[in-house]
Amino acid sequence: MKQVWRLCTLGIVVLAVWISLLIKEFPILPREIVLALPIYSVVALACYGLAAVGYGLMVFPTCPQEAIMLQEEIAEAKEFLQKNGIDISNN
Amino acid sequence: MEIGDRSVGFLMLLSSVSIFAYYTFWVIILPFVDEDHFVHKYFLPQQYAILVPTFAGVLLLCSLTIFVGIVMLKGRNRKSHAN
């Protein structure tokens, strides 16, 4: 529950900052930039997501030796179970 | 297989970084550049900065919904065959 309120507070703060940027009397940024900021944040989030997935795919650890060992152990276990008369077929 | 995954990840990282840099330059920096500067030739008009991401988002949402629908239909077919 606390996390929800934290997120709500963050959203309200961001909204307040954006609305304060919209006030015409004190133009800190040009108006076209301020109007494009919401969709800019969406694009930035999408880019972050794509980059995170790409980086995770790039540094994903693989262990081929362990995979071979695991397959050998599976074959050994199947042989052992079949020798002792236990049904391990898929259906 | 492993090399292919790694190169796909690298391509995704590279494309996302370049899209972010291009879009940042387009939206944030370009309004400060003079109207007759030669850099303006390499960017579409400002309204496309909103149009293109919106269209891409709608397209993504549509394809995701169609994919989920196809998966649900397949799952129901399989269940009815099993019974």
N, CA and C atoms of all chains as a GROMACS GRO file, in nm:
protein
  522
    1MET      N    1   0.082  -0.121   0.000
    1MET     CA    2   0.000   0.000   0.000
    1MET      C    3   0.086   0.126   0.000
    2LYS      N    4   0.197   0.119   0.074
    2LYS     CA    5   0.283   0.237   0.082
    2LYS      C    6   0.342   0.270  -0.056
    3GLN      N    7   0.377   0.166  -0.132
    3GLN     CA    8   0.436   0.185  -0.264
    3GLN      C    9   0.341   0.259  -0.356
    4VAL      N   10   0.211   0.226  -0.343
    4VAL     CA   11   0.110   0.292  -0.427
    4VAL      C   12   0.109   0.441  -0.400
    5TRP      N   13   0.112   0.478  -0.270
    5TRP     CA   14   0.108   0.621  -0.237
    5TRP      C   15   0.234   0.691  -0.284
    6ARG      N   16   0.348   0.620  -0.275
    6ARG     CA   17   0.473   0.681  -0.324
    6ARG      C   18   0.463   0.710  -0.473
    7LEU      N   19   0.410   0.610  -0.548
    7LEU     CA   20   0.394   0.630  -0.693
    7LEU      C   21   0.299   0.744  -0.722
    8CYS      N   22   0.188   0.751  -0.645
    8CYS     CA   23   0.090   0.859  -0.665
    8CYS      C   24   0.156   0.994  -0.641
    9THR      N   25   0.234   1.003  -0.533
    9THR     CA   26   0.302   1.130  -0.503
    9THR      C   27   0.397   1.169  -0.614
   10LEU      N   28   0.471   1.070  -0.664
   10LEU     CA   29   0.564   1.098  -0.774
   10LEU      C   30   0.490   1.148  -0.897
   11GLY      N   31   0.377   1.081  -0.929
   11GLY     CA   32   0.299   1.123  -1.044
   11GLY      C   33   0.245   1.264  -1.029
   12ILE      N   34   0.196   1.296  -0.907
   12ILE     CA   35   0.141   1.430  -0.884
   12ILE      C   36   0.251   1.535  -0.894
   13VAL      N   37   0.371   1.502  -0.841
   13VAL     CA   38   0.482   1.598  -0.848
   13VAL      C   39   0.521   1.624  -0.994
   14VAL      N   40   0.530   1.514  -1.073
   14VAL     CA   41   0.566   1.530  -1.215
   14VAL      C   42   0.462   1.613  -1.288
   15LEU      N   43   0.333   1.583  -1.258
   15LEU     CA   44   0.224   1.658  -1.321
   15LEU      C   45   0.229   1.805  -1.284
   16ALA      N   46   0.259   1.833  -1.155
   16ALA     CA   47   0.265   1.972  -1.110
   16ALA      C   48   0.379   2.046  -1.178
   17VAL      N   49   0.494   1.979  -1.192
   17VAL     CA   50   0.608   2.043  -1.260
   17VAL      C   51   0.572   2.073  -1.405
   18TRP      N   52   0.504   1.975  -1.471
   18TRP     CA   53   0.469   1.996  -1.612
   18TRP      C   54   0.370   2.110  -1.627
   19ILE      N   55   0.269   2.114  -1.536
   19ILE     CA   56   0.168   2.222  -1.544
   19ILE      C   57   0.233   2.356  -1.515
   20SER      N   58   0.329   2.359  -1.420
   20SER     CA   59   0.397   2.485  -1.392
   20SER      C   60   0.482   2.529  -1.512
   21LEU      N   61   0.532   2.431  -1.589
   21LEU     CA   62   0.605   2.468  -1.711
   21LEU      C   63   0.511   2.522  -1.818
   22LEU      N   64   0.381   2.485  -1.809
   22LEU     CA   65   0.285   2.529  -1.909
   22LEU      C   66   0.247   2.676  -1.893
   23ILE      N   67   0.272   2.734  -1.771
   23ILE     CA   68   0.229   2.872  -1.746
   23ILE      C   69   0.301   2.965  -1.841
   24LYS      N   70   0.222   3.051  -1.907
   24LYS     CA   71   0.279   3.132  -2.015
   24LYS      C   72   0.358   3.252  -1.965
   25GLU      N   73   0.333   3.295  -1.840
   25GLU     CA   74   0.394   3.420  -1.795
   25GLU      C   75   0.544   3.407  -1.775
   26PHE      N   76   0.590   3.286  -1.731
   26PHE     CA   77   0.734   3.268  -1.708
   26PHE      C   78   0.785   3.157  -1.797
   27PRO      N   79   0.812   3.184  -1.924
   27PRO     CA   80   0.854   3.074  -2.013
   27PRO      C   81   0.998   3.032  -1.988
   28ILE      N   82   1.014   2.918  -1.917
   28ILE     CA   83   1.148   2.864  -1.895
   28ILE      C   84   1.195   2.791  -2.021
   29LEU      N   85   1.103   2.710  -2.078
   29LEU     CA   86   1.132   2.636  -2.201
   29LEU      C   87   1.037   2.685  -2.309
   30PRO      N   88   1.074   2.672  -2.436
   30PRO     CA   89   0.979   2.704  -2.543
   30PRO      C   90   0.854   2.616  -2.534
   31ARG      N   91   0.742   2.671  -2.577
   31ARG     CA   92   0.614   2.604  -2.555
   31ARG      C   93   0.605   2.471  -2.632
   32GLU      N   94   0.664   2.466  -2.751
   32GLU     CA   95   0.653   2.342  -2.829
   32GLU      C   96   0.727   2.227  -2.760
   33ILE      N   97   0.837   2.259  -2.689
   33ILE     CA   98   0.908   2.155  -2.615
   33ILE      C   99   0.823   2.106  -2.500
   34VAL      N  100   0.762   2.199  -2.425
   34VAL     CA  101   0.680   2.160  -2.309
   34VAL      C  102   0.563   2.074  -2.354
   35LEU      N  103   0.501   2.108  -2.468
   35LEU     CA  104   0.387   2.030  -2.516
   35LEU      C  105   0.430   1.891  -2.562
   36ALA      N  106   0.556   1.878  -2.605
   36ALA     CA  107   0.602   1.748  -2.653
   36ALA      C  108   0.661   1.663  -2.541
   37LEU      N  109   0.672   1.717  -2.419
   37LEU     CA  110   0.738   1.642  -2.312
   37LEU      C  111   0.668   1.510  -2.274
   38PRO      N  112   0.533   1.502  -2.265
   38PRO     CA  113   0.472   1.373  -2.229
   38PRO      C  114   0.506   1.262  -2.328
   39ILE      N  115   0.491   1.291  -2.457
   39ILE     CA  116   0.522   1.186  -2.555
   39ILE      C  117   0.672   1.160  -2.561
   40TYR      N  118   0.751   1.263  -2.527
   40TYR     CA  119   0.896   1.241  -2.518
   40TYR      C  120   0.928   1.143  -2.407
   41SER      N  121   0.857   1.156  -2.293
   41SER     CA  122   0.882   1.063  -2.183
   41SER      C  123   0.840   0.922  -2.221
   42VAL      N  124   0.731   0.909  -2.298
   42VAL     CA  125   0.688   0.776  -2.342
   42VAL      C  126   0.793   0.714  -2.433
   43VAL      N  127   0.846   0.796  -2.527
   43VAL     CA  128   0.950   0.746  -2.618
   43VAL      C  129   1.075   0.707  -2.540
   44ALA      N  130   1.111   0.789  -2.439
   44ALA     CA  131   1.229   0.758  -2.359
   44ALA      C  132   1.210   0.628  -2.283
   45LEU      N  133   1.088   0.604  -2.230
   45LEU     CA  134   1.060   0.479  -2.159
   45LEU      C  135   1.071   0.360  -2.253
   46ALA      N  136   1.016   0.376  -2.376
   46ALA     CA  137   1.024   0.267  -2.473
   46ALA      C  138   1.169   0.238  -2.509
   47CYS      N  139   1.249   0.343  -2.528
   47CYS     CA  140   1.390   0.324  -2.561
   47CYS      C  141   1.462   0.255  -2.445
   48TYR      N  142   1.430   0.294  -2.321
   48TYR     CA  143   1.493   0.229  -2.206
   48TYR      C  144   1.458   0.081  -2.202
   49GLY      N  145   1.330   0.050  -2.228
   49GLY     CA  146   1.289  -0.090  -2.227
   49GLY      C  147   1.362  -0.172  -2.331
   50LEU      N  148   1.368  -0.117  -2.453
   50LEU     CA  149   1.437  -0.187  -2.562
   50LEU      C  150   1.585  -0.206  -2.529
   51ALA      N  151   1.647  -0.101  -2.473
   51ALA     CA  152   1.789  -0.110  -2.440
   51ALA      C  153   1.812  -0.210  -2.329
   52ALA      N  154   1.720  -0.215  -2.229
   52ALA     CA  155   1.738  -0.309  -2.118
   52ALA      C  156   1.728  -0.452  -2.169
   53VAL      N  157   1.628  -0.478  -2.259
   53VAL     CA  158   1.613  -0.613  -2.314
   53VAL      C  159   1.735  -0.650  -2.397
   54GLY      N  160   1.782  -0.555  -2.480
   54GLY     CA  161   1.898  -0.583  -2.564
   54GLY      C  162   2.023  -0.610  -2.482
   55TYR      N  163   2.042  -0.528  -2.376
   55TYR     CA  164   2.161  -0.549  -2.292
   55TYR      C  165   2.153  -0.684  -2.220
   56GLY      N  166   2.032  -0.716  -2.169
   56GLY     CA  167   2.015  -0.844  -2.102
   56GLY      C  168   2.041  -0.961  -2.195
   57LEU      N  169   1.997  -0.946  -2.322
   57LEU     CA  170   2.021  -1.052  -2.422
   57LEU      C  171   2.170  -1.062  -2.453
   58MET      N  172   2.239  -0.946  -2.448
   58MET     CA  173   2.381  -0.944  -2.485
   58MET      C  174   2.466  -1.013  -2.380
   59VAL      N  175   2.435  -0.989  -2.251
   59VAL     CA  176   2.522  -1.041  -2.144
   59VAL      C  177   2.460  -1.164  -2.079
   60PHE      N  178   2.359  -1.226  -2.147
   60PHE     CA  179   2.294  -1.342  -2.086
   60PHE      C  180   2.394  -1.456  -2.070
   61PRO      N  181   2.412  -1.506  -1.945
   61PRO     CA  182   2.514  -1.610  -1.925
   61PRO      C  183   2.466  -1.745  -1.973
   62THR      N  184   2.549  -1.814  -2.050
   62THR     CA  185   2.518  -1.951  -2.093
   62THR      C  186   2.630  -2.042  -2.045
   63CYS      N  187   2.593  -2.168  -2.017
   63CYS     CA  188   2.696  -2.264  -1.971
   63CYS      C  189   2.678  -2.393  -2.048
   64PRO      N  190   2.741  -2.405  -2.166
   64PRO     CA  191   2.722  -2.523  -2.252
   64PRO      C  192   2.772  -2.652  -2.190
   65GLN      N  193   2.882  -2.644  -2.112
   65GLN     CA  194   2.932  -2.767  -2.049
   65GLN      C  195   2.828  -2.825  -1.955
   66GLU      N  196   2.766  -2.735  -1.875
   66GLU     CA  197   2.665  -2.781  -1.779
   66GLU      C  198   2.544  -2.839  -1.851
   67ALA      N  199   2.510  -2.782  -1.968
   67ALA     CA  200   2.397  -2.835  -2.045
   67ALA      C  201   2.425  -2.978  -2.089
   68ILE      N  202   2.548  -3.002  -2.137
   68ILE     CA  203   2.585  -3.138  -2.180
   68ILE      C  204   2.579  -3.233  -2.062
   69MET      N  205   2.634  -3.188  -1.945
   69MET     CA  206   2.633  -3.272  -1.826
   69MET      C  207   2.492  -3.305  -1.783
   70LEU      N  208   2.402  -3.205  -1.792
   70LEU     CA  209   2.263  -3.225  -1.752
   70LEU      C  210   2.196  -3.328  -1.842
   71GLN      N  211   2.222  -3.318  -1.976
   71GLN     CA  212   2.163  -3.416  -2.068
   71GLN      C  213   2.213  -3.556  -2.037
   72GLU      N  214   2.344  -3.567  -2.006
   72GLU     CA  215   2.398  -3.699  -1.972
   72GLU      C  216   2.331  -3.755  -1.848
   73GLU      N  217   2.312  -3.669  -1.748
   73GLU     CA  218   2.249  -3.715  -1.624
   73GLU      C  219   2.104  -3.756  -1.648
   74ILE      N  220   2.034  -3.683  -1.737
   74ILE     CA  221   1.895  -3.719  -1.768
   74ILE      C  222   1.890  -3.857  -1.833
   75ALA      N  223   1.983  -3.880  -1.929
   75ALA     CA  224   1.985  -4.010  -1.996
   75ALA      C  225   2.015  -4.121  -1.895
   76GLU      N  226   2.109  -4.094  -1.805
   76GLU     CA  227   2.146  -4.193  -1.703
   76GLU      C  228   2.027  -4.225  -1.613
   77ALA      N  229   1.956  -4.120  -1.571
   77ALA     CA  230   1.842  -4.140  -1.482
   77ALA      C  231   1.732  -4.217  -1.552
   78LYS      N  232   1.707  -4.186  -1.682
   78LYS     CA  233   1.603  -4.258  -1.755
   78LYS      C  234   1.637  -4.406  -1.765
   79GLU      N  235   1.765  -4.431  -1.795
   79GLU     CA  236   1.809  -4.571  -1.807
   79GLU      C  237   1.788  -4.643  -1.675
   80PHE      N  238   1.826  -4.578  -1.564
   80PHE     CA  239   1.813  -4.638  -1.432
   80PHE      C  240   1.667  -4.668  -1.401
   81LEU      N  241   1.579  -4.571  -1.430
   81LEU     CA  242   1.438  -4.588  -1.395
   81LEU      C  243   1.374  -4.698  -1.480
   82GLN      N  244   1.413  -4.702  -1.610
   82GLN     CA  245   1.358  -4.807  -1.696
   82GLN      C  246   1.405  -4.945  -1.651
   83LYS      N  247   1.528  -4.953  -1.604
   83LYS     CA  248   1.582  -5.081  -1.557
   83LYS      C  249   1.505  -5.130  -1.436
   84ASN      N  250   1.456  -5.035  -1.354
   84ASN     CA  251   1.382  -5.073  -1.234
   84ASN      C  252   1.232  -5.078  -1.256
   85GLY      N  253   1.189  -5.071  -1.384
   85GLY     CA  254   1.049  -5.093  -1.416
   85GLY      C  255   0.957  -4.979  -1.380
   86ILE      N  256   1.003  -4.854  -1.387
   86ILE     CA  257   0.914  -4.739  -1.362
   86ILE      C  258   0.883  -4.672  -1.494
   87ASP      N  259   0.754  -4.647  -1.518
   87ASP     CA  260   0.712  -4.589  -1.646
   87ASP      C  261   0.736  -4.439  -1.644
   88ILE      N  262   0.821  -4.386  -1.735
   88ILE     CA  263   0.849  -4.242  -1.739
   88ILE      C  264   0.822  -4.186  -1.877
   89SER      N  265   0.729  -4.250  -1.951
   89SER     CA  266   0.696  -4.192  -2.082
   89SER      C  267   0.613  -4.066  -2.062
   90ASN      N  268   0.606  -3.985  -2.168
   90ASN     CA  269   0.558  -3.848  -2.152
   90ASN      C  270   0.408  -3.838  -2.120
   91ASN      N  271   0.326  -3.931  -2.173
   91ASN     CA  272   0.184  -3.913  -2.148
   91ASN      C  273   0.146  -3.995  -2.026
   92MET      N  274   2.376  -2.004  -3.248
   92MET     CA  275   2.257  -1.960  -3.175
   92MET      C  276   2.292  -1.852  -3.073
   93GLU      N  277   2.398  -1.882  -2.997
   93GLU     CA  278   2.438  -1.787  -2.893
   93GLU      C  279   2.488  -1.656  -2.953
   94ILE      N  280   2.567  -1.670  -3.063
   94ILE     CA  281   2.618  -1.550  -3.130
   94ILE      C  282   2.503  -1.468  -3.187
   95GLY      N  283   2.403  -1.540  -3.245
   95GLY     CA  284   2.289  -1.470  -3.302
   95GLY      C  285   2.213  -1.393  -3.195
   96ASP      N  286   2.189  -1.456  -3.078
   96ASP     CA  287   2.120  -1.386  -2.969
   96ASP      C  288   2.198  -1.262  -2.928
   97ARG      N  289   2.330  -1.279  -2.915
   97ARG     CA  290   2.413  -1.166  -2.871
   97ARG      C  291   2.408  -1.052  -2.972
   98SER      N  292   2.414  -1.088  -3.102
   98SER     CA  293   2.413  -0.980  -3.202
   98SER      C  294   2.276  -0.913  -3.207
   99VAL      N  295   2.168  -0.993  -3.187
   99VAL     CA  296   2.034  -0.932  -3.183
   99VAL      C  297   2.024  -0.836  -3.064
  100GLY      N  298   2.079  -0.876  -2.949
  100GLY     CA  299   2.078  -0.787  -2.833
  100GLY      C  300   2.157  -0.661  -2.859
  101PHE      N  301   2.273  -0.677  -2.923
  101PHE     CA  302   2.355  -0.559  -2.954
  101PHE      C  303   2.283  -0.466  -3.049
  102LEU      N  304   2.215  -0.525  -3.149
  102LEU     CA  305   2.140  -0.442  -3.245
  102LEU      C  306   2.027  -0.368  -3.176
  103MET      N  307   1.958  -0.438  -3.083
  103MET     CA  308   1.849  -0.371  -3.011
  103MET      C  309   1.902  -0.255  -2.928
  104LEU      N  310   2.014  -0.278  -2.860
  104LEU     CA  311   2.074  -0.172  -2.778
  104LEU      C  312   2.115  -0.054  -2.865
  105LEU      N  313   2.180  -0.085  -2.976
  105LEU     CA  314   2.228   0.021  -3.066
  105LEU      C  315   2.112   0.100  -3.122
  106SER      N  316   2.007   0.029  -3.170
  106SER     CA  317   1.895   0.100  -3.232
  106SER      C  318   1.821   0.184  -3.129
  107SER      N  319   1.806   0.133  -3.005
  107SER     CA  320   1.734   0.212  -2.906
  107SER      C  321   1.813   0.337  -2.868
  108VAL      N  322   1.946   0.323  -2.856
  108VAL     CA  323   2.027   0.440  -2.822
  108VAL      C  324   2.022   0.543  -2.934
  109SER      N  325   2.028   0.494  -3.061
  109SER     CA  326   2.026   0.591  -3.172
  109SER      C  327   1.890   0.657  -3.186
  110ILE      N  328   1.781   0.579  -3.163
  110ILE     CA  329   1.647   0.639  -3.169
  110ILE      C  330   1.633   0.745  -3.061
  111PHE      N  331   1.683   0.713  -2.939
  111PHE     CA  332   1.672   0.809  -2.830
  111PHE      C  333   1.751   0.936  -2.861
  112ALA      N  334   1.872   0.920  -2.916
  112ALA     CA  335   1.954   1.039  -2.947
  112ALA      C  336   1.888   1.124  -3.055
  113TYR      N  337   1.837   1.055  -3.162
  113TYR     CA  338   1.773   1.128  -3.272
  113TYR      C  339   1.649   1.201  -3.222
  114TYR      N  340   1.568   1.132  -3.141
  114TYR     CA  341   1.443   1.193  -3.095
  114TYR      C  342   1.470   1.308  -3.000
  115THR      N  343   1.572   1.292  -2.912
  115THR     CA  344   1.608   1.400  -2.822
  115THR      C  345   1.651   1.523  -2.900
  116PHE      N  346   1.736   1.500  -3.003
  116PHE     CA  347   1.780   1.613  -3.085
  116PHE      C  348   1.664   1.679  -3.155
  117TRP      N  349   1.571   1.595  -3.205
  117TRP     CA  350   1.457   1.644  -3.281
  117TRP      C  351   1.366   1.731  -3.194
  118VAL      N  352   1.335   1.679  -3.074
  118VAL     CA  353   1.231   1.744  -2.993
  118VAL      C  354   1.289   1.853  -2.903
  119ILE      N  355   1.404   1.825  -2.842
  119ILE     CA  356   1.454   1.915  -2.736
  119ILE      C  357   1.546   2.022  -2.793
  120ILE      N  358   1.637   1.983  -2.883
  120ILE     CA  359   1.741   2.077  -2.925
  120ILE      C  360   1.698   2.157  -3.047
  121LEU      N  361   1.621   2.095  -3.138
  121LEU     CA  362   1.591   2.161  -3.266
  121LEU      C  363   1.515   2.293  -3.254
  122PRO      N  364   1.423   2.310  -3.156
  122PRO     CA  365   1.359   2.443  -3.145
  122PRO      C  366   1.456   2.557  -3.114
  123PHE      N  367   1.574   2.526  -3.060
  123PHE     CA  368   1.671   2.632  -3.031
  123PHE      C  369   1.758   2.666  -3.152
  124VAL      N  370   1.754   2.578  -3.255
  124VAL     CA  371   1.836   2.601  -3.373
  124VAL      C  372   1.760   2.695  -3.467
  125ASP      N  373   1.835   2.779  -3.538
  125ASP     CA  374   1.773   2.876  -3.628
  125ASP      C  375   1.693   2.805  -3.738
  126GLU      N  376   1.590   2.873  -3.784
  126GLU     CA  377   1.496   2.814  -3.878
  126GLU      C  378   1.562   2.780  -4.012
  127ASP      N  379   1.662   2.860  -4.055
  127ASP     CA  380   1.722   2.840  -4.187
  127ASP      C  381   1.854   2.762  -4.179
  128HIS      N  382   1.879   2.700  -4.065
  128HIS     CA  383   2.001   2.622  -4.051
  128HIS      C  384   1.992   2.494  -4.134
  129PHE      N  385   2.108   2.446  -4.182
  129PHE     CA  386   2.102   2.329  -4.272
  129PHE      C  387   2.059   2.202  -4.200
  130VAL      N  388   2.072   2.199  -4.065
  130VAL     CA  389   2.035   2.079  -3.988
  130VAL      C  390   1.886   2.046  -4.003
  131HIS      N  391   1.803   2.147  -4.029
  131HIS     CA  392   1.659   2.126  -4.041
  131HIS      C  393   1.624   2.038  -4.159
  132LYS      N  394   1.717   2.021  -4.254
  132LYS     CA  395   1.688   1.936  -4.369
  132LYS      C  396   1.675   1.790  -4.328
  133TYR      N  397   1.744   1.751  -4.216
  133TYR     CA  398   1.749   1.610  -4.180
  133TYR      C  399   1.635   1.569  -4.089
  134PHE      N  400   1.542   1.659  -4.058
  134PHE     CA  401   1.432   1.624  -3.969
  134PHE      C  402   1.299   1.661  -4.034
  135LEU      N  403   1.198   1.578  -4.005
  135LEU     CA  404   1.062   1.608  -4.051
  135LEU      C  405   1.008   1.726  -3.971
  136PRO      N  406   0.897   1.787  -4.016
  136PRO     CA  407   0.836   1.895  -3.936
  136PRO      C  408   0.799   1.850  -3.795
  137GLN      N  409   0.780   1.948  -3.708
  137GLN     CA  410   0.766   1.920  -3.565
  137GLN      C  411   0.644   1.833  -3.533
  138GLN      N  412   0.535   1.845  -3.610
  138GLN     CA  413   0.416   1.770  -3.572
  138GLN      C  414   0.435   1.619  -3.591
  139TYR      N  415   0.530   1.581  -3.678
  139TYR     CA  416   0.558   1.438  -3.694
  139TYR      C  417   0.625   1.379  -3.570
  140ALA      N  418   0.687   1.464  -3.487
  140ALA     CA  419   0.747   1.415  -3.363
  140ALA      C  420   0.642   1.358  -3.269
  141ILE      N  421   0.518   1.403  -3.280
  141ILE     CA  422   0.410   1.346  -3.200
  141ILE      C  423   0.339   1.237  -3.278
  142LEU      N  424   0.323   1.258  -3.412
  142LEU     CA  425   0.246   1.165  -3.494
  142LEU      C  426   0.312   1.027  -3.501
  143VAL      N  427   0.443   1.024  -3.526
  143VAL     CA  428   0.510   0.896  -3.552
  143VAL      C  429   0.509   0.806  -3.428
  144PRO      N  430   0.548   0.856  -3.306
  144PRO     CA  431   0.541   0.768  -3.190
  144PRO      C  432   0.400   0.722  -3.157
  145THR      N  433   0.300   0.811  -3.176
  145THR     CA  434   0.161   0.770  -3.150
  145THR      C  435   0.120   0.658  -3.244
  146PHE      N  436   0.153   0.674  -3.372
  146PHE     CA  437   0.118   0.571  -3.470
  146PHE      C  438   0.189   0.439  -3.439
  147ALA      N  439   0.317   0.450  -3.400
  147ALA     CA  440   0.392   0.329  -3.366
  147ALA      C  441   0.331   0.261  -3.244
  148GLY      N  442   0.289   0.340  -3.145
  148GLY     CA  443   0.228   0.282  -3.026
  148GLY      C  444   0.096   0.213  -3.058
  149VAL      N  445   0.014   0.276  -3.143
  149VAL     CA  446  -0.114   0.216  -3.181
  149VAL      C  447  -0.089   0.086  -3.256
  150LEU      N  448   0.010   0.088  -3.346
  150LEU     CA  449   0.043  -0.033  -3.423
  150LEU      C  450   0.089  -0.146  -3.330
  151LEU      N  451   0.175  -0.109  -3.230
  151LEU     CA  452   0.225  -0.208  -3.134
  151LEU      C  453   0.111  -0.268  -3.054
  152LEU      N  454   0.020  -0.180  -3.007
  152LEU     CA  455  -0.094  -0.227  -2.927
  152LEU      C  456  -0.182  -0.320  -3.010
  153CYS      N  457  -0.206  -0.283  -3.136
  153CYS     CA  458  -0.289  -0.365  -3.224
  153CYS      C  459  -0.227  -0.502  -3.244
  154SER      N  460  -0.096  -0.504  -3.273
  154SER     CA  461  -0.033  -0.634  -3.301
  154SER      C  462  -0.030  -0.719  -3.174
  155LEU      N  463  -0.008  -0.657  -3.057
  155LEU     CA  464  -0.010  -0.733  -2.932
  155LEU      C  465  -0.147  -0.793  -2.907
  156THR      N  466  -0.252  -0.714  -2.930
  156THR     CA  467  -0.388  -0.763  -2.907
  156THR      C  468  -0.422  -0.877  -3.002
  157ILE      N  469  -0.380  -0.862  -3.130
  157ILE     CA  470  -0.406  -0.968  -3.228
  157ILE      C  471  -0.332  -1.096  -3.188
  158PHE      N  472  -0.206  -1.078  -3.140
  158PHE     CA  473  -0.127  -1.195  -3.098
  158PHE      C  474  -0.194  -1.266  -2.981
  159VAL      N  475  -0.238  -1.188  -2.880
  159VAL     CA  476  -0.306  -1.248  -2.764
  159VAL      C  477  -0.433  -1.319  -2.808
  160GLY      N  478  -0.508  -1.257  -2.901
  160GLY     CA  479  -0.630  -1.320  -2.950
  160GLY      C  480  -0.602  -1.451  -3.020
  161ILE      N  481  -0.498  -1.454  -3.105
  161ILE     CA  482  -0.464  -1.577  -3.177
  161ILE      C  483  -0.424  -1.686  -3.079
  162VAL      N  484  -0.344  -1.648  -2.976
  162VAL     CA  485  -0.301  -1.749  -2.877
  162VAL      C  486  -0.421  -1.804  -2.801
  163MET      N  487  -0.515  -1.717  -2.763
  163MET     CA  488  -0.633  -1.763  -2.690
  163MET      C  489  -0.718  -1.856  -2.777
  164LEU      N  490  -0.733  -1.822  -2.907
  164LEU     CA  491  -0.811  -1.907  -2.996
  164LEU      C  492  -0.746  -2.044  -3.010
  165LYS      N  493  -0.614  -2.046  -3.026
  165LYS     CA  494  -0.543  -2.174  -3.037
  165LYS      C  495  -0.561  -2.257  -2.912
  166GLY      N  496  -0.548  -2.192  -2.796
  166GLY     CA  497  -0.562  -2.264  -2.669
  166GLY      C  498  -0.701  -2.325  -2.656
  167ARG      N  499  -0.806  -2.251  -2.699
  167ARG     CA  500  -0.941  -2.304  -2.687
  167ARG      C  501  -0.962  -2.421  -2.782
  168ASN      N  502  -0.906  -2.412  -2.903
  168ASN     CA  503  -0.917  -2.523  -2.999
  168ASN      C  504  -0.855  -2.650  -2.943
  169ARG      N  505  -0.735  -2.633  -2.883
  169ARG     CA  506  -0.665  -2.750  -2.831
  169ARG      C  507  -0.745  -2.813  -2.718
  170LYS      N  508  -0.802  -2.730  -2.631
  170LYS     CA  509  -0.879  -2.781  -2.519
  170LYS      C  510  -1.001  -2.858  -2.568
  171SER      N  511  -1.069  -2.804  -2.673
  171SER     CA  512  -1.189  -2.871  -2.721
  171SER      C  513  -1.153  -3.001  -2.791
  172HIS      N  514  -1.035  -3.010  -2.853
  172HIS     CA  515  -0.991  -3.136  -2.914
  172HIS      C  516  -0.963  -3.239  -2.808
  173ALA      N  517  -0.906  -3.198  -2.695
  173ALA     CA  518  -0.868  -3.292  -2.591
  173ALA      C  519  -0.991  -3.352  -2.528
  174ASN      N  520  -1.101  -3.276  -2.520
  174ASN     CA  521  -1.218  -3.327  -2.450
  174ASN      C  522  -1.303  -3.424  -2.533
   0.00000   0.00000   0.00000
